[in-house]
């Protein structure tokens, strides 16, 4: 218990705090060892029967820092190998569902693009595709759960033994303030999400781009380097069309794929955020877990 408390305290330290308390700036080695911050797509979804379009303002800084906990981390130190492992799992799922040819498998094509954007070696990508075809049968399952503060979680796992995997996830949840919760999935919609850089794009221009590309919503956020991004939301069937339209409009595509988008977001206090962060990091460390989705929004 004491170890977990110390670990959480260390995770919350910032370089500025270290410099202030020690009377010096961090050394180059200390700077390299700073933990990487992941990026997430976490978007509220409107379910109005009338098509509406809204540019959501950038989420508060607390949410941006929180949102970096849950998805694949940037290629720094130990996070690099874990990131590539998760990409390998995503490739395996895509190949199983649509075949190994990215020209015929849109989902695989999007995943491969993300792999290249994160500098995953070409040889590793090719190996992942070949091994996906030869791997023993495994199934993708979505486990519904409730975390600290009542937040909802969808945990995607790839396993050849669902009962055993469910039990392992149940234990991880119990140890970190979570519990299995049927019905959590009803708070999420699966949508297409196309991400582009947000530099020098005004609110008015973002709305124009969304309308011209055929997107249903657009939201501002940040990446792990705190650079502005625009996320265009669309129906799953329209993902390729919206992506192509944005490219024709001169936008550089950062990523495109399918995401679980929460219908409503839940605000947590700082203690609950810390507990939820620990839980999600623990889940992401499990070798069977592909991705964890949540409906958390931090308070400003």
N, C-alpha and C positions, 0 to 999 in steps of 0.2 A: 504493500500500500504506500509506504514511504517513498519507494522507488518511483512509483507512478506519479506521485505528487511532484517529486524533483524533476522528473522528465517533462511534465507539463509546464513547470516553471521555466526550465531551460528553453522549451519551444517558444515561449512567449517573449524571451529576451530579444532586443533589437540591437544592431550594431551601435546606435547612438547611445543606448543605455550602457552598454559595455564600456564605451569610450568615456562616458561621464563618470562611471564608478571607479574605473581603473586609472583615470588621469591620462590616458593615452588613446590613440586611435588603434583599431585592430590591425594586426600585422597582415601582410599579404596572405600568409597561410591561414590565419583566422578568417579572412575575408572569403577565401575559397571554400572554407568549410561551412559557410553560412548555408542553411537549408534552402533548397530550391522551392519556389512557389508555383503550384499548378494553376492551370487555367480551367475555367468551367463555363459551360453554357447553361445558364439557369434563368428561364424566361417565363413570366406569367403569361397565360393564354386566355384570350377572350373567346367566349362561346356564344356571342350574340348571333341570332339568326340572320341579322342584317350585316353585310360585309362592312367592317369598319377598319380604319387604318390609323395607327397612333404611333408617334415617336415617343418612346419612353425615355425620360431623362436618365442620365448615368446613375446607377445605383450608388448608395453612399459608400464612403471609403471602407467602412467596416465590412460591408457586404463584399466589396471587391477583394479584400484580403481574405475573407472567409471563403469566397468562391474558389480561391486558388487551392484549397485543400483537397478537393474531391476528385479531380480528373487527372489524366496522365501528366506527370511532372515534366519540367524542362530537362534537357540533357546535361545534368550536372552531377558529377560524382556517382554515388550509389543509385541515385534516382534514374540514371540513364539505363542501366540494365533492367530495372523494373519496368520502365516505360516501354522498352523494346519487347519485353515479355508480354505485356498487355496488348501491344500491337499485334504480336504473333497470335494471341488468342482471338483477337478481332478478325484477323485474316482467316484463321481457321473456321470461324463461324460463317464468314462471308462466302468462303469457298464451298463449304458444306451446303449452304442455302442456294448459291447461284452459279457454282462452277469456278474454275481457275482462270478464266479469260476475262480480264477487266473490261474489254470492249463489249462483252455481253453481260457483265455483272456490274451494275452501277454502284452498288454498295461497296464492292471490292475496290472499284476504281477510286472512290472517295477515300477509303481507308489507306490505300497505297499513296495517295497524294499527301495525306497527313503524315505518313511514315517518312516520305521524302522531305517534307517541310521540317521535320524534327531530325533530319540528317541520319536516318536509319540506313546503314550500309546496304547497297544494292544486293550484295551476296546474302545478307540476312533476310531480306525481303523474299528473294527467290527461294531460299531454303524454307522459309515459313510457308510459302505457297505449296511447294512440293511435299513437305511433311504433312500439310493439311489434308492432302489427297490420300496419304497413306496411313494417317493416324487412326487408331481404333475408334469406333463410334462413340461420340459424346454428344450430349444434348445441352442446349441453352435453356436455362430456367431463370425465372424472375421471382425472387423471394421478397415478400412484402413485410415491412417491419416498421416499428415506431421507436424513435430515439429520444434522447434527453429533451425535456421541454415539450414533448408531444410532437416533435417533427416527424414527418413521414419519409420513409426510405424505400427505394426500389433497388434491390441488389441483384445484378445480373451475374450468373455463374455459369461456367462451362464445365460439365462433369460427366463421368461415365457411371456415377453412382449417386443418384439424386438424394436418396434417403440419408446416406452418410454425410453428404455435403450439407443438407438441411440441418442435421444434428450439429455439425461443426459450426455453422453460422449461428445457430441458436445459442451455443455456448459462448461464442464471441460477443453476441448481443447481450447476454445475461451478465457477462463480466464487465461490460462497459455501459450499463444503464439503458439497454435497449431490450426489445421484446418482439417476437413475431406478431404480425398484425394483419389479418386478412382484411381486404378492402382498401388498403393503402393505394393500390393502383388506380382506383377510381378518381383520385385527385390529380392524375397525370394524363396528358394526351401525348401521343407520339407524333411529332411534327418534323418537317424538313427545316434545317437551319443552315443558312449560308452566311459565312462570316467574311467581312472585308475590312481593310484598314479604315479608320475613321478620321485620319488626318485631313484637315482643311475641308471637311464636309459639313456644311451648315445644316441646321435642323430642316430648313426648307428644302435643301437639296436632297437630304436623306429621304424625306417624304416623297419627293419627285421620283427618286430612284426606285423606291418601293412600289409606287404606282406603275411606273413604266415596266418594271421587271415582273409584275404580277404577284408580288409578295402581299401577305395579309397583315403583317405587322413588322415593325422594325424597332430595335432597341439598342441603346448605347451601353457599352461596357468597356472593360480593359483586359489586356492580356497579362501574362506573368511579369512583363517588364513595365507594366502600368502605362502601356501605349493604348490610345483609344481604338476601339473596334465598333463596327456596326454589325448587328445580327439581324438578318432578314428571315422572317418566319413564314412558312408556306405549308400547304398540304403536302403530304409525303409524295403523292403522285406528280406534283409540280416541281419537285426539287431540281431535276435536271434542267427544266425550262427556265426557272428563276436564276439558276447559276449561269446558264448560257446568256440570258438577257443582261445580267450584271456585267459579264465579261464584254459583251457587245457595247455596253455603256461606258466601257473604259475602266471598270473596277478590277482590282487585283483580288483574286480569291485566296483567302487564308485557309479556309476549310469549308467543307460541305458534307452534311450527313444527316442521319436521323437521331433525334434526341427525345427523351422523355421530358416534356415541358409541364411544370405544375400549373394546375388551374388557379390555385391561390397560394400565396406565400405566407410563411409564419415567422414572426419576429421572436427572437430569443434574447435573453439577457446575456451578459458576458460569461457568467459561470456556465450557463447552458450551452453557449457557443463553444466554450473550451471543451466541455464534455462531449458534445457532438463531434467536434474536430477529432478528438482522440478516438472515438468510436469509428468514424469513417476512415481514418488512417489505418486503424487496426484491420478493418474489413478489406481495405485495398491491399494490405500486405498478404492476405490469404491467396495462395496460388490458384484457387478455383474462381476467384472473383474477377470479372472482366471490368465492370464499372459500377459505381454507386451513384444513384440519383437522389435528390432531396428537394424539399420545398422550403428551405430556410432562407430567410432574409434577415440580416443583422439590423439592429437599430443604429441610427446615425449618432 
